[in-house]
Amino acid sequence: MFVLLDNVHIFEPLNNMSKQVPDSLKGAKSPFLENLTIPVIAKRITEDTVTIGKVKVEDGIVISTGPVNKITKGFVIEKDRKVELYYENNKEDLRPVYSAISKEGRMLLDYILFYALRENKLYCYIDGKDFMEKYSIASRTTFWNCKKNLIDLTFISATSCQGWFWINPRFMFKGYRSKLVELQDNLKYSNE
């Protein structure tokens, strides 16, 4: 079930920011770079390729492949742990939904993102006692209101197991949505 809010609609592509970047900012150095270290793993893969037109086949058997070219591809993978927070889904602007989260609901969303999400899973465990301690919440009613707010806005949904909640991968995910078996039918391929 999804809650449809009147103010949620499709905008022009979000990467077209309307504000012009000042020239003085274009060459400036961010103050956050001085003590920043990003641990990465560098990978290199070498693949053999052939030109399709040069492959010779007789009676369904490859006789000759022609010249074999080696192509080396390199890529870098970050080692730091992260979670993804999506503000667009299939060109639908989700920012108005985030704006509708209450102050208490935002605390629970933070808790879910930092402490509850599991790698490549569509569910999470919300430990009420731990949440209340970490965010200095004294009232169970406040905790209940936090959950209700995120449930009403479809960020989470209760499961049949106490304390466990489904997460809505439209809004957040830890890992790669495109690699999760349960989400394969939801992939939409596009060259846009």
C-alpha positions in Angstrom: 0.0 0.0 0.0 1.2 3.5 -0.9 -0.1 6.7 0.5 -0.6 9.2 -2.3 0.0 12.8 -1.2 -1.5 15.6 -3.2 1.8 17.5 -3.3 3.8 14.5 -4.8 4.1 14.8 -8.5 6.6 14.3 -11.2 9.1 17.2 -11.8 11.5 17.8 -14.6 14.7 15.8 -14.2 16.3 16.5 -10.9 19.8 16.9 -12.3 18.8 20.1 -14.0 19.5 22.5 -11.1 18.2 26.0 -11.8 20.7 28.0 -9.7 23.8 29.1 -11.6 27.1 28.1 -9.8 29.2 31.2 -9.1 32.5 31.3 -11.0 34.4 31.8 -7.7 33.1 28.5 -6.4 34.0 26.5 -9.5 37.7 26.5 -8.7 37.4 26.7 -4.9 38.6 23.8 -2.7 36.1 22.3 -0.2 37.2 22.7 3.5 36.2 19.1 4.1 39.0 17.6 1.9 41.9 18.4 4.2 41.5 15.4 6.6 39.4 13.2 4.4 40.5 9.6 3.6 38.4 7.4 1.5 39.5 3.8 1.6 39.1 2.0 -1.7 39.9 -1.2 -3.4 41.3 -0.9 -7.0 40.3 -3.8 -9.2 41.6 -4.6 -12.7 40.1 -7.2 -15.0 41.6 -8.3 -18.4 39.2 -9.8 -20.9 39.9 -11.4 -24.3 37.8 -10.1 -27.1 37.5 -11.0 -30.8 35.9 -9.2 -33.8 32.7 -11.0 -34.7 33.3 -10.5 -38.4 36.6 -12.4 -38.2 35.2 -15.5 -36.5 35.1 -18.5 -38.9 32.4 -21.1 -38.3 31.9 -24.3 -40.3 29.1 -26.8 -39.6 28.4 -25.0 -36.3 32.0 -25.3 -35.1 34.3 -22.3 -34.6 37.3 -22.9 -36.8 39.1 -19.6 -36.2 38.5 -16.6 -34.0 40.8 -14.2 -35.8 43.0 -12.0 -33.7 42.4 -11.9 -30.0 42.5 -8.5 -28.3 43.1 -8.1 -24.6 41.1 -5.3 -23.0 41.9 -4.3 -19.4 39.2 -2.6 -17.4 39.8 -0.9 -14.1 37.4 0.2 -11.4 37.4 1.4 -7.8 35.2 0.2 -5.0 34.7 2.2 -1.8 35.3 0.3 1.4 33.3 2.6 3.7 29.9 1.3 4.8 27.0 3.3 3.3 23.3 3.3 2.9 21.3 4.8 0.0 18.6 7.3 0.5 16.6 7.9 -2.7 14.8 11.2 -3.4 13.6 10.1 -6.8 12.0 6.9 -8.0 11.3 6.3 -11.7 11.4 10.1 -12.2 8.9 10.7 -9.4 10.1 13.4 -6.9 10.1 11.8 -3.4 11.2 14.9 -1.6 7.7 16.1 -0.7 7.2 12.7 1.1 10.4 13.3 3.1 9.1 16.8 4.0 6.0 15.2 5.5 8.0 13.2 8.1 7.5 14.5 11.6 10.5 15.5 13.7 10.2 12.3 15.7 9.8 10.3 12.5 13.1 11.7 11.3 14.8 10.4 14.4 13.5 6.9 13.7 14.4 7.2 10.0 18.0 8.1 11.1 18.0 5.1 13.5 16.9 2.8 10.7 19.5 4.1 8.3 22.4 3.9 10.7 21.6 1.0 13.0 18.8 -1.2 11.6 19.2 -1.7 7.8 20.8 -5.0 6.8 22.9 -5.6 3.7 20.7 -6.5 0.7 17.6 -7.2 2.8 14.1 -5.8 2.5 13.4 -5.9 6.3 15.0 -4.5 9.5 14.7 -5.0 13.2 13.8 -1.9 15.2 14.9 -2.3 18.8 12.7 0.2 20.7 14.8 0.2 23.8 18.0 0.8 21.9 16.3 3.6 19.8 15.0 5.3 22.9 18.4 5.2 24.6 20.3 6.5 21.5 17.9 9.4 20.9 17.1 10.2 24.6 13.4 9.4 24.2 11.7 8.7 27.5 8.1 8.0 26.3 7.0 4.7 24.6 4.2 6.8 23.2 6.8 9.0 21.3 8.4 5.8 20.0 5.0 4.5 18.8 4.3 7.9 17.1 7.6 7.7 15.3 6.7 4.2 13.9 3.2 5.3 13.0 4.6 8.3 11.1 6.9 6.2 9.0 4.3 3.5 8.5 1.7 6.1 7.3 4.2 7.6 4.8 5.1 4.0 3.6 8.8 4.2 4.6 8.2 1.0 6.6 5.5 -1.6 7.1 4.9 -4.1 10.0 5.7 -7.8 9.4 4.1 -10.7 11.2 7.2 -10.8 13.5 7.3 -8.5 16.5 9.9 -5.7 16.1 10.6 -6.6 12.4 9.6 -4.2 9.7 9.6 -4.2 5.9 11.6 -1.3 4.4 10.4 0.4 1.3 13.2 0.3 -1.2 11.7 3.3 -3.0 13.2 5.4 -0.2 16.1 3.6 1.3 18.3 0.5 0.8 21.7 -0.9 2.0 23.4 -2.7 -0.8 22.4 -2.9 -4.4 18.7 -3.0 -5.3 19.5 -4.1 -8.8 21.2 -7.3 -7.5 18.5 -8.4 -5.1 16.6 -11.4 -6.3 13.3 -10.3 -4.8 13.5 -7.0 -6.8 14.5 -8.5 -10.2 10.9 -8.2 -11.5 10.9 -4.5 -10.5 13.9 -3.5 -12.7 13.1 -1.2 -15.6 15.9 -1.1 -18.2 16.4 2.2 -20.0 19.2 3.9 -21.9 18.1 7.4 -20.7 
